[in-house]
Amino acid sequence: MRLEKQQITAGFIKQKTIEKGAALCGIAPIERFINAPHGFHPTDILPQCRSVIVFASPFPISTLSCNTNSPYTFVRNKMVEKTDQISFLLAVELEQEGILAVPIPCAEPYDYWDESRNHGRGILSLKHSAHLAGLGNLGKNTLLVNRTYGNMIWLGAVLVSAELEGDSIDMETLCPSGCTLCLDKCPQHALDGKTIDQKLCREKSISCTPGGGWVLSCNICRKICPANRVIKQNL
C-alpha cells in the first residue's frame, strides 16, 4: 500500500533512515548550497534536487587504541558497505513513493581527479552537506565533528526532489579554542587548519602490505582530536 503524500515529511524520512541503521540524520534544503563549487552542487547531479538527506553512523573508537591499523582499515571498509547500503535502501523506498531519490557513494571512485596533486573530489562534499544539514562542523583536521560522536562518524547522503524542512545549522565551532594538536602532530604537515594537502596525506595514510593488500596506516588527526573525549569517557 502506498503511503499518503502527507506522510512523506522530514520526520518520516529521518525515522526510516534511523531504522535502516544510521545513528543521526539531518536535512539541508537546496537553498543552503549556494556556495557549492561549480560542478559539485546537488543540482549538478540531480537537476530536480530540492533537499539533501544526510546521515551518519558511528565509527568504533576502540580501533584507535590498537597497535595495528588492520582493524581500523577493516572497520572503514565495513562502514563504506553499511553507509552505501543505507543510502541505497532509502533511495529505493522513497522512489517507490514517487520521489526522485539518488544515493551518493560515500567513498571512491572519484569523478574528479587531479593527478599532479593526487587530489580527488567526490561528486558531492558529504562533510559540507552534513554541516548544512545540522550534523556538525568541520574541524581543523577537515573532518566533520559532531557533538555526540566527535569525529568518529561516517557520512552518507541521498538527494531528493521533495521539498523538506531543514534542520538548524550548528554555527558554533566544536574545536577547542586555541587547539592545534592535529596540525602540530600531522607527520606530513598536510593540515593548515582549513584545508588538507591530499598529496602529502596520501603519502603516509595508505600503505601496501607485504602480502599485496593495503591498510590505512595513519589516523593521527582523528585519534588525537579532543572532540572524541565524550566517547572515551563512556568506555
Backbone bond lengths (Angstrom), bond angles and torsions (degrees), N, CA, C in turn:
res aa  C-N    CA-C-N  psi(-1)  N-CA   C-N-CA  omega(-1)  CA-C   N-CA-C  phi
1 M - - - 1.469 - - 1.536 109.32 -
2 R 1.315 116.59 131.28 1.457 120.56 179.89 1.519 110.28 -74.81
3 L 1.328 114.54 144.82 1.456 119.96 178.02 1.517 110.30 -75.55
4 E 1.328 116.32 148.06 1.456 119.97 173.78 1.522 109.33 -66.37
5 K 1.322 116.42 147.84 1.451 120.69 -175.49 1.520 112.82 -58.98
6 Q 1.354 117.22 -34.23 1.449 118.65 -177.16 1.535 112.42 -67.66
7 Q 1.342 116.46 -13.86 1.456 120.07 178.78 1.533 112.04 -82.55
8 I 1.317 117.37 -17.12 1.462 120.54 178.99 1.528 108.02 -82.25
9 T 1.299 115.54 77.10 1.460 123.07 -178.47 1.517 109.12 -116.43
10 A 1.321 115.32 173.16 1.455 119.84 176.78 1.517 110.60 -59.00
11 G 1.327 116.73 -42.57 1.455 120.50 -179.87 1.516 112.61 -63.06
12 F 1.333 116.41 -40.90 1.463 120.84 178.64 1.526 110.46 -63.01
13 I 1.330 116.89 -44.88 1.462 121.01 -178.56 1.519 111.08 -65.25
14 K 1.320 117.87 -40.97 1.463 120.63 178.00 1.523 110.50 -62.19
15 Q 1.321 116.60 -42.79 1.463 120.70 179.23 1.527 110.44 -59.51
16 K 1.330 116.78 -45.76 1.456 121.13 -179.30 1.533 111.07 -64.61
17 T 1.326 116.37 -37.09 1.467 120.18 -179.69 1.523 110.78 -67.45
18 I 1.316 117.03 -42.35 1.465 121.04 178.00 1.522 110.15 -65.40
19 E 1.321 117.18 -40.63 1.471 120.87 179.05 1.524 111.78 -60.48
20 K 1.327 116.67 -27.91 1.463 120.58 -178.34 1.521 111.99 -85.79
21 G 1.332 118.08 -0.59 1.460 120.21 173.01 1.513 116.96 121.42
22 A 1.330 118.45 -4.57 1.464 120.09 178.26 1.530 109.73 -77.31
23 A 1.329 116.26 154.61 1.466 121.20 176.86 1.518 111.50 -97.60
24 L 1.329 116.39 -28.07 1.459 122.12 -178.14 1.516 109.19 -135.38
25 C 1.327 116.51 150.09 1.466 120.44 175.54 1.522 108.88 -151.16
26 G 1.320 115.99 133.57 1.460 121.67 176.70 1.522 109.56 -137.73
27 I 1.315 114.79 166.46 1.467 119.80 -177.42 1.521 109.86 -131.04
28 A 1.327 115.32 135.25 1.457 122.16 177.69 1.526 109.39 -119.37
29 P 1.330 118.97 116.04 1.467 121.14 174.48 1.523 110.44 -62.47
30 I 1.305 116.22 153.30 1.459 121.18 -174.52 1.514 112.73 -60.43
31 E 1.338 118.35 -27.96 1.467 121.54 -178.21 1.530 112.54 -62.03
32 R 1.301 117.34 -21.90 1.465 120.71 -177.69 1.525 113.19 -76.20
33 F 1.328 117.39 -9.76 1.463 120.36 -175.39 1.527 111.95 -96.50
34 I 1.306 117.23 25.07 1.464 121.39 -176.00 1.527 112.20 -59.91
35 N 1.339 117.47 -28.83 1.465 120.35 -177.84 1.524 113.50 -97.16
36 A 1.315 117.17 8.97 1.465 119.78 178.33 1.527 110.22 -63.88
37 P 1.335 117.93 138.50 1.471 120.30 179.66 1.528 111.54 -59.94
38 H 1.306 115.99 148.14 1.469 121.15 177.82 1.524 109.35 -57.68
39 G 1.318 116.03 130.33 1.452 121.35 -178.99 1.513 113.62 95.25
40 F 1.341 116.75 -12.12 1.457 120.61 -177.17 1.526 111.29 -126.40
41 H 1.306 115.75 21.43 1.464 121.85 175.58 1.532 107.67 -84.55
42 P 1.341 118.27 146.71 1.476 118.67 178.57 1.523 114.20 -51.92
43 T 1.340 117.85 -35.41 1.462 119.78 -179.74 1.528 112.46 -75.61
44 D 1.349 117.38 -12.45 1.458 119.64 171.24 1.524 110.46 -72.90
45 I 1.321 116.10 -19.88 1.465 121.93 177.21 1.526 110.06 -94.79
46 L 1.327 115.83 -53.93 1.460 122.78 179.43 1.526 107.95 -126.02
47 P 1.323 118.33 102.07 1.467 120.25 -176.42 1.524 113.92 -55.01
48 Q 1.328 117.67 -28.97 1.467 120.93 -178.16 1.530 113.03 -87.90
49 C 1.327 117.39 5.70 1.463 120.28 -176.57 1.534 110.92 -62.04
50 R 1.322 115.85 131.59 1.460 121.70 177.40 1.531 112.06 -123.24
51 S 1.325 117.17 -15.68 1.461 121.00 178.73 1.531 108.93 -150.31
52 V 1.323 115.63 150.89 1.466 121.17 176.27 1.523 108.56 -119.34
53 I 1.323 115.69 119.12 1.463 121.58 176.03 1.519 107.49 -89.56
54 V 1.321 117.21 124.36 1.463 121.53 179.77 1.520 108.70 -122.31
55 F 1.307 116.30 135.34 1.461 119.95 -179.55 1.519 110.18 -134.75
56 A 1.324 115.61 165.38 1.457 120.66 -177.76 1.515 110.52 -143.81
57 S 1.330 115.56 147.36 1.456 122.77 173.50 1.524 108.13 -124.94
58 P 1.336 117.58 144.14 1.467 119.73 -178.64 1.522 112.41 -72.18
59 F 1.313 115.53 141.53 1.456 124.34 177.19 1.530 106.39 -97.38
60 P 1.332 120.19 120.63 1.466 121.83 -175.82 1.533 112.24 -53.31
61 I 1.314 116.14 116.85 1.461 121.03 -175.36 1.523 112.08 -72.77
62 S 1.325 117.19 -19.12 1.467 120.35 179.97 1.519 111.69 -61.03
63 T 1.334 117.57 -25.10 1.467 120.25 -179.88 1.521 111.78 -64.64
64 L 1.342 117.42 -20.05 1.462 120.42 179.00 1.520 112.15 -77.79
65 S 1.335 117.29 -10.95 1.465 121.49 -177.98 1.519 112.69 -93.54
66 C 1.326 117.61 -2.55 1.468 121.49 -175.66 1.531 111.73 -79.21
67 N 1.326 115.45 155.35 1.466 121.26 175.27 1.524 111.96 -86.92
68 T 1.315 116.54 -2.13 1.464 122.65 174.75 1.515 108.06 -131.94
69 N 1.320 116.77 147.86 1.459 120.80 179.74 1.523 113.08 -92.97
70 S 1.321 117.52 8.55 1.458 120.08 177.47 1.535 112.10 -63.06
71 P 1.351 118.99 -45.70 1.474 118.25 176.85 1.525 112.47 -62.03
72 Y 1.332 116.92 -38.82 1.464 121.01 178.71 1.522 110.23 -61.43
73 T 1.326 116.73 -42.83 1.462 121.51 179.61 1.524 110.63 -66.87
74 F 1.332 116.78 -42.46 1.462 121.65 177.98 1.532 110.60 -59.35
75 V 1.334 116.20 -46.72 1.465 120.36 -179.20 1.520 110.33 -65.08
76 R 1.323 118.03 -40.36 1.465 120.72 177.41 1.513 110.56 -56.70
77 N 1.320 117.07 -45.83 1.464 120.46 -179.24 1.525 111.46 -64.63
78 K 1.332 116.79 -38.09 1.456 120.51 177.50 1.536 110.99 -68.35
79 M 1.334 116.87 -34.51 1.458 120.68 178.18 1.526 110.32 -65.20
80 V 1.327 116.97 -37.17 1.462 120.85 176.64 1.528 109.80 -62.24
81 E 1.336 116.09 -46.78 1.466 120.04 179.24 1.525 111.27 -60.62
82 K 1.324 115.95 -46.85 1.467 120.40 -177.48 1.523 111.37 -63.23
83 T 1.328 116.37 -46.20 1.455 120.93 -177.18 1.518 111.50 -64.39
84 D 1.320 116.37 -45.15 1.465 119.64 178.90 1.523 111.23 -64.58
85 Q 1.332 116.95 -34.35 1.461 120.02 178.11 1.529 111.14 -66.16
86 I 1.337 116.65 -42.03 1.465 119.97 179.01 1.526 110.59 -62.66
87 S 1.322 117.23 -47.49 1.462 120.03 -178.05 1.528 111.14 -65.62
88 F 1.324 116.69 -37.29 1.463 120.63 178.01 1.530 111.30 -64.28
89 L 1.332 116.72 -49.80 1.461 120.72 -178.29 1.524 111.56 -64.33
90 L 1.331 116.92 -39.56 1.457 120.41 178.78 1.521 110.83 -64.64
91 A 1.331 116.44 -42.91 1.465 120.07 179.62 1.525 111.57 -62.80
92 V 1.321 116.65 -41.94 1.462 120.78 179.08 1.527 110.56 -61.53
93 E 1.326 116.37 -45.54 1.463 120.48 -177.90 1.527 111.64 -65.17
94 L 1.338 116.48 -41.97 1.464 119.32 -179.54 1.524 111.45 -69.12
95 E 1.321 116.71 -36.02 1.464 119.59 178.45 1.525 111.10 -64.53
96 Q 1.308 116.42 -34.45 1.467 120.23 177.67 1.529 111.97 -65.65
97 E 1.318 115.60 -19.46 1.464 120.63 178.03 1.531 111.94 -96.92
98 G 1.328 116.77 12.34 1.456 120.58 174.45 1.511 114.99 87.50
99 I 1.343 117.59 17.01 1.461 121.78 179.52 1.527 109.04 -109.11
100 L 1.315 117.86 132.16 1.459 120.20 171.61 1.524 107.64 -66.28
101 A 1.315 116.80 127.75 1.461 120.77 -175.79 1.521 109.39 -143.65
102 V 1.345 116.29 121.61 1.459 121.27 -176.32 1.529 109.65 -121.63
103 P 1.336 118.31 116.70 1.465 120.79 177.17 1.527 110.78 -75.04
104 I 1.330 115.68 139.94 1.461 121.10 179.42 1.530 109.27 -101.15
105 P 1.330 119.08 124.83 1.466 119.76 178.02 1.521 110.46 -61.55
106 C 1.333 116.06 138.23 1.468 118.85 -173.86 1.523 112.81 -90.48
107 A 1.317 117.55 -1.77 1.469 120.32 178.52 1.524 108.56 -143.85
108 E 1.326 116.18 -163.53 1.440 120.42 179.02 1.532 109.95 -60.11
109 P 1.344 120.40 163.78 1.466 127.28 12.08 1.521 113.80 -80.35
110 Y 1.332 115.96 152.10 1.453 121.88 176.77 1.521 110.76 -86.61
111 D 1.310 116.88 134.76 1.468 120.25 169.69 1.530 109.57 -76.86
112 Y 1.341 115.52 -31.30 1.465 120.80 -178.92 1.517 108.40 -111.78
113 W 1.340 116.16 128.66 1.464 120.21 178.32 1.517 109.42 -146.80
114 D 1.331 115.24 123.92 1.460 121.81 176.82 1.524 107.09 -103.66
115 E 1.326 116.45 102.80 1.457 121.97 -175.06 1.521 112.14 -60.68
116 S 1.330 116.95 -36.95 1.465 120.33 -176.26 1.525 112.28 -66.27
117 R 1.335 116.12 -27.95 1.475 119.88 -178.93 1.528 112.57 -111.28
118 N 1.329 117.08 3.42 1.468 120.34 -173.58 1.528 110.34 48.16
119 H 1.319 114.85 43.98 1.458 121.65 -172.21 1.522 109.79 -114.35
120 G 1.333 115.58 121.28 1.458 119.97 179.70 1.512 111.99 -118.67
121 R 1.323 115.39 155.39 1.462 121.96 175.86 1.510 109.07 -135.52
122 G 1.331 115.62 135.10 1.447 119.65 170.77 1.516 109.42 -72.76
123 I 1.332 117.40 168.98 1.467 120.04 -178.26 1.527 111.67 -68.21
124 L 1.337 116.32 -17.73 1.464 121.63 176.36 1.513 107.90 -147.63
125 S 1.322 117.53 136.28 1.463 120.45 176.95 1.523 109.14 -74.79
126 L 1.319 116.80 108.87 1.459 120.46 -179.75 1.522 111.29 -69.23
127 K 1.332 116.88 -34.21 1.468 119.77 -179.62 1.523 111.20 -65.77
128 H 1.319 116.52 -45.66 1.468 119.58 179.53 1.526 110.84 -69.52
129 S 1.325 116.24 -36.01 1.462 119.63 177.27 1.526 110.59 -64.33
130 A 1.330 116.53 -40.32 1.460 120.65 179.05 1.524 111.01 -63.54
131 H 1.323 116.44 -39.30 1.466 119.60 176.30 1.529 110.34 -61.83
132 L 1.317 116.78 -45.26 1.464 120.96 -179.28 1.527 112.21 -68.17
133 A 1.336 116.55 -18.61 1.461 121.28 178.00 1.527 112.37 -96.18
134 G 1.331 116.36 6.43 1.458 120.34 174.41 1.511 115.91 84.13
135 L 1.337 118.62 16.61 1.465 120.60 -176.68 1.512 113.96 -91.52
136 G 1.322 118.67 -5.41 1.458 119.59 179.23 1.508 112.23 154.47
137 N 1.329 114.71 -165.88 1.457 122.29 -179.24 1.514 110.05 -131.54
138 L 1.326 116.39 154.05 1.448 119.70 176.24 1.526 109.81 -76.82
139 G 1.345 114.96 130.54 1.453 120.27 177.66 1.520 111.48 -85.10
140 K 1.314 115.95 177.42 1.462 120.74 179.28 1.523 112.18 -66.17
141 N 1.346 116.16 -18.20 1.463 120.36 176.71 1.528 111.88 -88.78
142 T 1.333 116.78 6.39 1.474 127.44 179.47 1.528 112.83 71.40
143 L 1.334 118.43 4.84 1.453 121.44 174.50 1.523 109.29 -86.34
144 L 1.328 116.46 150.71 1.453 119.40 175.15 1.520 108.85 -74.18
145 V 1.332 115.94 133.46 1.465 121.60 179.65 1.526 108.27 -113.02
146 N 1.323 114.88 126.33 1.459 122.14 -179.82 1.529 109.42 -110.92
147 R 1.325 117.28 148.38 1.463 121.17 -175.72 1.532 112.53 -64.89
148 T 1.319 117.74 -29.96 1.462 120.96 -177.70 1.520 112.53 -92.65
149 Y 1.319 116.81 -42.60 1.458 121.36 -171.99 1.524 114.30 -108.78
150 G 1.323 118.36 6.66 1.452 119.23 -177.04 1.510 110.43 59.83
151 N 1.345 116.10 -136.99 1.468 118.55 178.07 1.528 111.90 -98.24
152 M 1.343 116.47 10.50 1.467 120.41 -177.00 1.533 111.33 -90.50
153 I 1.326 115.55 60.12 1.461 121.05 177.96 1.524 110.03 -135.95
154 W 1.323 114.63 153.91 1.461 122.09 175.99 1.518 107.64 -117.92
155 L 1.318 117.45 136.08 1.460 122.19 -169.21 1.524 113.27 -109.09
156 G 1.323 115.07 147.74 1.448 122.31 173.16 1.517 109.65 -142.71
157 A 1.330 117.03 166.93 1.468 120.14 -177.76 1.521 111.27 -154.66
158 V 1.327 114.25 154.44 1.465 122.55 173.71 1.522 107.69 -134.41
159 L 1.320 116.93 129.03 1.457 122.59 175.13 1.520 108.77 -88.44
160 V 1.331 116.99 134.76 1.465 119.64 -178.78 1.528 110.60 -133.03
161 S 1.328 114.66 155.46 1.460 120.56 179.71 1.520 112.26 -85.35
162 A 1.320 117.59 -7.35 1.463 121.60 -178.32 1.531 110.89 -80.32
163 E 1.314 116.25 142.16 1.458 121.14 173.92 1.523 108.24 -86.68
164 L 1.327 116.12 113.58 1.458 122.04 -174.09 1.520 110.92 -119.32
165 E 1.314 115.93 154.00 1.462 120.96 177.43 1.519 109.67 -68.79
166 G 1.331 116.05 130.64 1.448 120.57 -178.52 1.521 112.92 -86.60
167 D 1.329 115.41 159.03 1.461 121.34 176.44 1.520 110.02 -89.68
168 S 1.320 115.99 156.14 1.461 120.96 179.88 1.520 110.08 -66.82
169 I 1.319 116.15 137.85 1.459 121.45 178.19 1.522 109.15 -83.43
170 D 1.319 115.77 130.70 1.467 121.39 176.92 1.527 107.77 -82.86
171 M 1.321 116.96 108.29 1.462 121.01 -175.52 1.525 113.22 -90.73
172 E 1.325 117.11 -8.04 1.470 120.20 -177.69 1.523 110.36 -82.23
173 T 1.332 116.27 128.88 1.452 118.94 178.03 1.518 110.19 -65.60
174 L 1.325 116.87 138.74 1.456 121.16 -178.97 1.520 111.99 -100.56
175 C 1.335 117.47 0.29 1.457 121.17 172.01 1.532 108.54 -78.69
176 P 1.330 118.49 131.83 1.462 119.97 177.51 1.524 111.02 -57.11
177 S 1.316 115.88 142.40 1.459 120.97 -178.84 1.530 111.25 -57.51
178 G 1.308 116.08 127.98 1.460 121.03 176.84 1.514 114.97 78.88
179 C 1.330 118.30 -1.32 1.465 120.60 -178.14 1.530 110.58 -73.28
180 T 1.320 116.36 130.57 1.470 121.98 176.81 1.530 110.39 -132.85
181 L 1.323 117.58 24.98 1.456 121.15 -175.85 1.520 112.50 -56.83
182 C 1.329 116.61 -47.62 1.470 119.23 -176.90 1.529 110.95 -65.60
183 L 1.334 116.36 -36.84 1.460 120.06 179.57 1.523 110.61 -68.44
184 D 1.329 115.78 -42.60 1.467 120.29 -175.91 1.523 112.73 -73.12
185 K 1.336 117.14 -34.07 1.458 120.86 -173.49 1.528 113.79 -92.87
186 C 1.322 118.08 -9.05 1.462 119.66 178.66 1.528 109.41 -61.68
187 P 1.333 119.44 117.64 1.464 120.81 -176.27 1.523 113.43 -66.38
188 Q 1.332 116.75 -17.46 1.462 121.54 -178.70 1.527 112.47 -102.45
189 H 1.324 116.92 -3.97 1.479 121.13 -174.80 1.534 110.06 51.25
190 A 1.334 114.92 45.41 1.462 120.99 -175.42 1.528 112.81 -90.61
191 L 1.328 117.40 -6.61 1.461 121.10 -176.11 1.520 110.95 -110.76
192 D 1.347 115.74 142.17 1.458 120.16 174.89 1.530 112.37 -122.50
193 G 1.338 116.09 9.00 1.454 120.38 179.81 1.512 113.38 96.76
194 K 1.334 116.74 -13.77 1.463 121.08 179.39 1.522 112.22 -128.56
195 T 1.317 116.19 -38.09 1.461 121.01 -177.12 1.526 109.79 -132.47
196 I 1.329 114.84 175.18 1.458 121.07 176.80 1.525 108.89 -129.85
197 D 1.312 115.66 137.87 1.458 121.52 174.35 1.524 106.32 -84.81
198 Q 1.326 116.84 100.55 1.455 120.83 -174.47 1.523 112.68 -62.60
199 K 1.313 116.75 -33.98 1.466 119.30 -179.48 1.518 110.81 -62.89
200 L 1.327 116.61 -46.90 1.460 120.15 178.18 1.519 110.87 -64.79
201 C 1.312 116.60 -42.79 1.465 120.80 -178.98 1.523 111.07 -61.44
202 R 1.318 117.40 -46.57 1.468 120.91 -175.91 1.527 112.00 -64.52
203 E 1.317 117.54 -27.04 1.462 120.45 179.56 1.524 111.75 -62.98
204 K 1.320 116.41 -25.13 1.456 121.22 -175.86 1.533 112.84 -113.70
205 S 1.317 117.04 -29.33 1.466 119.85 -168.08 1.522 113.99 -82.93
206 I 1.322 118.46 -17.84 1.460 121.73 179.59 1.532 109.03 -126.91
207 S 1.332 115.69 128.34 1.467 120.08 -178.45 1.517 110.16 -130.37
208 C 1.321 115.63 145.10 1.461 121.07 173.45 1.527 109.20 -85.53
209 T 1.319 115.94 141.12 1.458 120.80 179.50 1.531 109.46 -93.68
210 P 1.333 117.74 158.81 1.467 119.83 -179.41 1.525 113.45 -57.31
211 G 1.344 116.42 -27.86 1.457 119.58 -178.60 1.511 114.15 -84.57
212 G 1.338 117.19 1.82 1.453 120.47 176.72 1.506 114.74 100.08
213 G 1.328 117.99 0.44 1.453 120.71 177.32 1.521 111.13 -91.99
214 W 1.328 115.76 -162.72 1.452 120.12 178.49 1.525 109.81 -147.18
215 V 1.326 115.28 155.40 1.460 121.83 176.51 1.522 109.09 -136.41
216 L 1.329 114.89 153.25 1.463 120.59 169.66 1.519 106.29 -80.77
217 S 1.305 116.57 100.27 1.460 121.61 -165.88 1.524 114.53 -90.27
218 C 1.329 118.08 -4.95 1.464 119.80 178.25 1.524 109.31 -141.48
219 N 1.326 115.45 126.24 1.468 121.11 176.25 1.527 110.43 -138.87
220 I 1.318 115.99 30.33 1.462 121.25 -175.17 1.521 111.78 -59.78
221 C 1.330 117.82 -41.93 1.467 120.01 -177.13 1.521 111.73 -64.47
222 R 1.325 116.44 -29.06 1.463 120.62 176.07 1.529 110.46 -80.51
223 K 1.334 115.33 -43.19 1.456 121.63 -174.64 1.529 113.00 -66.89
224 I 1.317 116.82 -38.56 1.453 120.86 -171.26 1.524 113.37 -85.10
225 C 1.304 117.30 -9.47 1.468 121.91 -172.47 1.538 112.20 -65.97
226 P 1.322 119.03 123.97 1.469 122.14 178.11 1.527 113.03 -63.96
227 A 1.332 117.80 -16.97 1.467 120.25 -179.97 1.518 112.36 -64.09
228 N 1.335 116.96 -16.84 1.461 119.93 179.70 1.535 112.79 -87.29
229 R 1.318 117.40 1.37 1.466 119.72 -174.22 1.528 112.77 -62.04
230 V 1.338 117.39 -30.73 1.469 120.02 179.69 1.522 110.50 -62.24
231 I 1.326 116.81 -41.15 1.469 120.34 179.07 1.516 109.99 -68.05
232 K 1.341 116.92 -45.28 1.460 121.17 -176.91 1.528 110.91 -61.75
233 Q 1.322 117.12 -35.73 1.464 120.92 -178.84 1.531 111.47 -65.29
234 N 1.330 116.39 -24.76 1.464 120.33 -177.31 1.525 113.10 -91.20
235 L 1.336 116.89 -0.59 1.469 120.38 -179.38 1.515 110.56 -97.92
